Amino acid sequence: MLMVGQVLKSYCNGYFGRDFYGGRIEAVGWDWVVARSVHSDRPALADFPGGLAMHGTSIAKWLAETQTSGE
């Protein structure tokens, strides 16, 4: 489950845009996530057609990458 404050350290399959590579989650909705990029300090929006639950595999991978990095 994505939660506010978690740090994503991957490209996240491009869901946050091509320039996003890691950032802190600031808000989570039923079918969207906002994270602030660590490189540009700008917020990035990812929307998930069908809701976050339909993209659980991708999200679980992003969290696993985050957890193995020590954050």
CNS distance restraints for C-alpha pairs under 8 A (distance, minus, plus):
assign (resid   1 and name CA) (resid  59 and name CA) 7.74 0.50 0.50
assign (resid   1 and name CA) (resid  60 and name CA) 7.60 0.50 0.50
assign (resid   2 and name CA) (resid   6 and name CA) 7.30 0.50 0.50
assign (resid   2 and name CA) (resid  28 and name CA) 7.22 0.50 0.50
assign (resid   2 and name CA) (resid  59 and name CA) 7.51 0.50 0.50
assign (resid   2 and name CA) (resid  63 and name CA) 7.80 0.50 0.50
assign (resid   3 and name CA) (resid  25 and name CA) 6.95 0.50 0.50
assign (resid   3 and name CA) (resid  27 and name CA) 7.73 0.50 0.50
assign (resid   3 and name CA) (resid  28 and name CA) 6.88 0.50 0.50
assign (resid   4 and name CA) (resid  24 and name CA) 7.74 0.50 0.50
assign (resid   4 and name CA) (resid  25 and name CA) 5.05 0.50 0.50
assign (resid   4 and name CA) (resid  26 and name CA) 5.13 0.50 0.50
assign (resid   4 and name CA) (resid  27 and name CA) 5.68 0.50 0.50
assign (resid   4 and name CA) (resid  28 and name CA) 6.85 0.50 0.50
assign (resid   5 and name CA) (resid  24 and name CA) 5.81 0.50 0.50
assign (resid   5 and name CA) (resid  25 and name CA) 5.25 0.50 0.50
assign (resid   5 and name CA) (resid  26 and name CA) 6.24 0.50 0.50
assign (resid   6 and name CA) (resid  24 and name CA) 5.71 0.50 0.50
assign (resid   6 and name CA) (resid  25 and name CA) 5.56 0.50 0.50
assign (resid   7 and name CA) (resid  22 and name CA) 7.10 0.50 0.50
assign (resid   7 and name CA) (resid  23 and name CA) 5.61 0.50 0.50
assign (resid   7 and name CA) (resid  24 and name CA) 4.38 0.50 0.50
assign (resid   7 and name CA) (resid  25 and name CA) 6.28 0.50 0.50
assign (resid   7 and name CA) (resid  66 and name CA) 6.47 0.50 0.50
assign (resid   7 and name CA) (resid  71 and name CA) 6.93 0.50 0.50
assign (resid   8 and name CA) (resid  12 and name CA) 7.84 0.50 0.50
assign (resid   8 and name CA) (resid  22 and name CA) 4.88 0.50 0.50
assign (resid   8 and name CA) (resid  23 and name CA) 5.29 0.50 0.50
assign (resid   8 and name CA) (resid  24 and name CA) 6.19 0.50 0.50
assign (resid   8 and name CA) (resid  25 and name CA) 7.43 0.50 0.50
assign (resid   8 and name CA) (resid  62 and name CA) 6.51 0.50 0.50
assign (resid   8 and name CA) (resid  63 and name CA) 6.91 0.50 0.50
assign (resid   8 and name CA) (resid  65 and name CA) 7.73 0.50 0.50
assign (resid   8 and name CA) (resid  66 and name CA) 5.52 0.50 0.50
assign (resid   9 and name CA) (resid  21 and name CA) 6.43 0.50 0.50
assign (resid   9 and name CA) (resid  22 and name CA) 3.99 0.50 0.50
assign (resid   9 and name CA) (resid  23 and name CA) 6.47 0.50 0.50
assign (resid   9 and name CA) (resid  62 and name CA) 7.67 0.50 0.50
assign (resid   9 and name CA) (resid  65 and name CA) 6.96 0.50 0.50
assign (resid   9 and name CA) (resid  66 and name CA) 5.69 0.50 0.50
assign (resid  10 and name CA) (resid  21 and name CA) 5.48 0.50 0.50
assign (resid  10 and name CA) (resid  22 and name CA) 5.25 0.50 0.50
assign (resid  10 and name CA) (resid  62 and name CA) 6.63 0.50 0.50
assign (resid  10 and name CA) (resid  65 and name CA) 7.04 0.50 0.50
assign (resid  10 and name CA) (resid  66 and name CA) 7.64 0.50 0.50
assign (resid  11 and name CA) (resid  20 and name CA) 6.23 0.50 0.50
assign (resid  11 and name CA) (resid  21 and name CA) 4.55 0.50 0.50
assign (resid  11 and name CA) (resid  22 and name CA) 6.42 0.50 0.50
assign (resid  12 and name CA) (resid  16 and name CA) 7.08 0.50 0.50
assign (resid  12 and name CA) (resid  21 and name CA) 7.50 0.50 0.50
assign (resid  12 and name CA) (resid  22 and name CA) 7.98 0.50 0.50
assign (resid  12 and name CA) (resid  58 and name CA) 7.74 0.50 0.50
assign (resid  12 and name CA) (resid  62 and name CA) 6.28 0.50 0.50
assign (resid  13 and name CA) (resid  58 and name CA) 7.95 0.50 0.50
assign (resid  14 and name CA) (resid  18 and name CA) 5.55 0.50 0.50
assign (resid  14 and name CA) (resid  20 and name CA) 7.35 0.50 0.50
assign (resid  15 and name CA) (resid  45 and name CA) 7.98 0.50 0.50
assign (resid  15 and name CA) (resid  46 and name CA) 5.22 0.50 0.50
assign (resid  15 and name CA) (resid  47 and name CA) 7.33 0.50 0.50
assign (resid  16 and name CA) (resid  20 and name CA) 5.88 0.50 0.50
assign (resid  16 and name CA) (resid  44 and name CA) 5.55 0.50 0.50
assign (resid  16 and name CA) (resid  45 and name CA) 5.66 0.50 0.50
assign (resid  16 and name CA) (resid  46 and name CA) 4.86 0.50 0.50
assign (resid  17 and name CA) (resid  44 and name CA) 7.40 0.50 0.50
assign (resid  17 and name CA) (resid  46 and name CA) 7.89 0.50 0.50
assign (resid  20 and name CA) (resid  37 and name CA) 6.26 0.50 0.50
assign (resid  20 and name CA) (resid  39 and name CA) 7.89 0.50 0.50
assign (resid  20 and name CA) (resid  44 and name CA) 7.59 0.50 0.50
assign (resid  21 and name CA) (resid  37 and name CA) 7.03 0.50 0.50
assign (resid  21 and name CA) (resid  38 and name CA) 7.81 0.50 0.50
assign (resid  21 and name CA) (resid  39 and name CA) 7.60 0.50 0.50
assign (resid  22 and name CA) (resid  37 and name CA) 5.90 0.50 0.50
assign (resid  22 and name CA) (resid  38 and name CA) 6.21 0.50 0.50
assign (resid  22 and name CA) (resid  39 and name CA) 7.85 0.50 0.50
assign (resid  23 and name CA) (resid  35 and name CA) 5.71 0.50 0.50
assign (resid  23 and name CA) (resid  36 and name CA) 5.11 0.50 0.50
assign (resid  23 and name CA) (resid  37 and name CA) 4.19 0.50 0.50
assign (resid  23 and name CA) (resid  38 and name CA) 4.94 0.50 0.50
assign (resid  23 and name CA) (resid  39 and name CA) 7.97 0.50 0.50
assign (resid  24 and name CA) (resid  35 and name CA) 5.19 0.50 0.50
assign (resid  24 and name CA) (resid  36 and name CA) 5.34 0.50 0.50
assign (resid  24 and name CA) (resid  37 and name CA) 6.79 0.50 0.50
assign (resid  24 and name CA) (resid  38 and name CA) 7.41 0.50 0.50
assign (resid  25 and name CA) (resid  33 and name CA) 7.23 0.50 0.50
assign (resid  25 and name CA) (resid  34 and name CA) 5.93 0.50 0.50
assign (resid  25 and name CA) (resid  35 and name CA) 4.06 0.50 0.50
assign (resid  25 and name CA) (resid  36 and name CA) 6.46 0.50 0.50
assign (resid  26 and name CA) (resid  33 and name CA) 7.77 0.50 0.50
assign (resid  26 and name CA) (resid  34 and name CA) 5.58 0.50 0.50
assign (resid  26 and name CA) (resid  35 and name CA) 5.24 0.50 0.50
assign (resid  26 and name CA) (resid  36 and name CA) 6.76 0.50 0.50
assign (resid  27 and name CA) (resid  33 and name CA) 5.82 0.50 0.50
assign (resid  27 and name CA) (resid  34 and name CA) 5.13 0.50 0.50
assign (resid  27 and name CA) (resid  35 and name CA) 7.06 0.50 0.50
assign (resid  28 and name CA) (resid  32 and name CA) 6.07 0.50 0.50
assign (resid  28 and name CA) (resid  33 and name CA) 4.56 0.50 0.50
assign (resid  28 and name CA) (resid  34 and name CA) 6.47 0.50 0.50
assign (resid  29 and name CA) (resid  33 and name CA) 6.16 0.50 0.50
assign (resid  30 and name CA) (resid  51 and name CA) 5.65 0.50 0.50
assign (resid  30 and name CA) (resid  52 and name CA) 6.20 0.50 0.50
assign (resid  31 and name CA) (resid  47 and name CA) 5.79 0.50 0.50
assign (resid  31 and name CA) (resid  48 and name CA) 5.03 0.50 0.50
assign (resid  31 and name CA) (resid  49 and name CA) 6.56 0.50 0.50
assign (resid  31 and name CA) (resid  50 and name CA) 6.83 0.50 0.50
assign (resid  31 and name CA) (resid  51 and name CA) 4.03 0.50 0.50
assign (resid  31 and name CA) (resid  52 and name CA) 5.18 0.50 0.50
assign (resid  32 and name CA) (resid  45 and name CA) 7.00 0.50 0.50
assign (resid  32 and name CA) (resid  46 and name CA) 5.53 0.50 0.50
assign (resid  32 and name CA) (resid  47 and name CA) 4.26 0.50 0.50
assign (resid  32 and name CA) (resid  48 and name CA) 5.84 0.50 0.50
assign (resid  32 and name CA) (resid  51 and name CA) 7.48 0.50 0.50
assign (resid  32 and name CA) (resid  52 and name CA) 7.14 0.50 0.50
assign (resid  33 and name CA) (resid  45 and name CA) 5.86 0.50 0.50
assign (resid  33 and name CA) (resid  46 and name CA) 5.29 0.50 0.50
assign (resid  33 and name CA) (resid  47 and name CA) 6.55 0.50 0.50
assign (resid  34 and name CA) (resid  43 and name CA) 6.45 0.50 0.50
assign (resid  34 and name CA) (resid  44 and name CA) 5.54 0.50 0.50
assign (resid  34 and name CA) (resid  45 and name CA) 4.59 0.50 0.50
assign (resid  34 and name CA) (resid  46 and name CA) 6.41 0.50 0.50
assign (resid  35 and name CA) (resid  43 and name CA) 5.55 0.50 0.50
assign (resid  35 and name CA) (resid  44 and name CA) 5.37 0.50 0.50
assign (resid  35 and name CA) (resid  45 and name CA) 6.68 0.50 0.50
assign (resid  36 and name CA) (resid  41 and name CA) 5.84 0.50 0.50
assign (resid  36 and name CA) (resid  42 and name CA) 5.37 0.50 0.50
assign (resid  36 and name CA) (resid  43 and name CA) 4.08 0.50 0.50
assign (resid  36 and name CA) (resid  44 and name CA) 5.96 0.50 0.50
assign (resid  37 and name CA) (resid  41 and name CA) 5.02 0.50 0.50
assign (resid  37 and name CA) (resid  42 and name CA) 5.53 0.50 0.50
assign (resid  37 and name CA) (resid  43 and name CA) 6.12 0.50 0.50
assign (resid  37 and name CA) (resid  44 and name CA) 6.89 0.50 0.50
assign (resid  38 and name CA) (resid  42 and name CA) 7.93 0.50 0.50
assign (resid  48 and name CA) (resid  52 and name CA) 5.95 0.50 0.50
assign (resid  48 and name CA) (resid  55 and name CA) 7.21 0.50 0.50
assign (resid  50 and name CA) (resid  54 and name CA) 6.15 0.50 0.50
assign (resid  51 and name CA) (resid  55 and name CA) 7.31 0.50 0.50
assign (resid  52 and name CA) (resid  56 and name CA) 6.44 0.50 0.50
assign (resid  55 and name CA) (resid  59 and name CA) 6.32 0.50 0.50
assign (resid  56 and name CA) (resid  60 and name CA) 5.88 0.50 0.50
assign (resid  57 and name CA) (resid  61 and name CA) 6.30 0.50 0.50
assign (resid  58 and name CA) (resid  62 and name CA) 6.36 0.50 0.50
assign (resid  59 and name CA) (resid  63 and name CA) 6.26 0.50 0.50
assign (resid  60 and name CA) (resid  64 and name CA) 6.12 0.50 0.50
assign (resid  61 and name CA) (resid  65 and name CA) 6.18 0.50 0.50
assign (resid  62 and name CA) (resid  66 and name CA) 6.23 0.50 0.50
assign (resid  63 and name CA) (resid  67 and name CA) 6.07 0.50 0.50
assign (resid  64 and name CA) (resid  68 and name CA) 6.10 0.50 0.50
assign (resid  65 and name CA) (resid  69 and name CA) 6.42 0.50 0.50
assign (resid  66 and name CA) (resid  70 and name CA) 7.13 0.50 0.50
assign (resid  66 and name CA) (resid  71 and name CA) 6.19 0.50 0.50
assign (resid  67 and name CA) (resid  71 and name CA) 5.77 0.50 0.50
